[in-house]
Amino acid sequence: MTAKERARLHGFWTHKKTGQRIAISRVTLYGEAHARKVNSLGHEVRPKEIMLVRDLKEDYVKGMI
């Protein structure tokens, strides 16, 4: 992954089916995204999780819908 590709992944994402929101704070070179679940105001709700970028792109859509 290039730096530009990793930079595009930062920010808020919404799950396509459940509407659950996450905030991506860090993306590694190996395709891992560090995410925290957030509420509608952007406040952290749960501890940090690590998920694969491939899964992120399949299940989530960019932005807070």
C-alpha positions in Angstrom: 0.0 0.0 0.0 1.2 3.5 -0.8 1.0 6.4 1.6 -1.8 7.9 -0.5 -3.9 4.7 -0.4 -3.4 4.5 3.4 -4.4 8.2 3.8 -7.7 7.7 2.0 -8.7 5.0 4.5 -8.5 7.4 7.5 -11.7 8.8 8.9 -15.3 7.7 9.6 -16.9 4.6 8.0 -20.4 3.2 8.4 -21.4 -0.5 8.1 -23.6 -1.2 5.1 -26.1 -3.4 6.9 -26.2 -2.4 10.5 -25.3 1.3 10.4 -22.6 0.9 13.0 -20.0 3.6 12.8 -16.2 3.2 13.2 -13.3 5.7 13.0 -10.0 4.6 11.4 -7.1 6.1 13.1 -4.1 4.1 11.7 -3.4 1.9 8.7 -0.3 -0.3 8.5 1.7 -1.2 5.4 0.5 -4.8 5.9 -3.2 -4.0 5.3 -4.4 -3.7 8.9 -6.6 -0.9 10.0 -6.9 0.3 13.6 -10.5 1.3 14.3 -12.6 2.4 17.2 -16.4 2.2 17.3 -18.0 5.6 17.6 -21.5 7.0 18.2 -23.3 9.4 15.9 -21.4 12.4 17.4 -18.0 10.8 16.8 -17.3 10.0 20.4 -15.5 6.7 21.1 -17.7 3.9 22.4 -15.5 0.8 22.5 -11.8 0.0 22.7 -9.6 -0.2 19.6 -9.9 -3.1 17.2 -7.6 -4.3 14.4 -9.3 -5.3 11.1 -8.1 -6.1 7.7 -8.5 -3.5 5.0 -10.0 -6.0 2.6 -12.9 -6.7 5.1 -13.3 -2.9 5.7 -13.9 -2.2 2.0 -16.4 -5.0 1.6 -18.5 -4.3 4.7 -18.2 -0.6 5.2 -18.9 2.6 3.2 -16.9 5.8 3.7 -18.6 8.5 5.7 -21.1 8.8 8.6 -24.5 8.1 7.0 
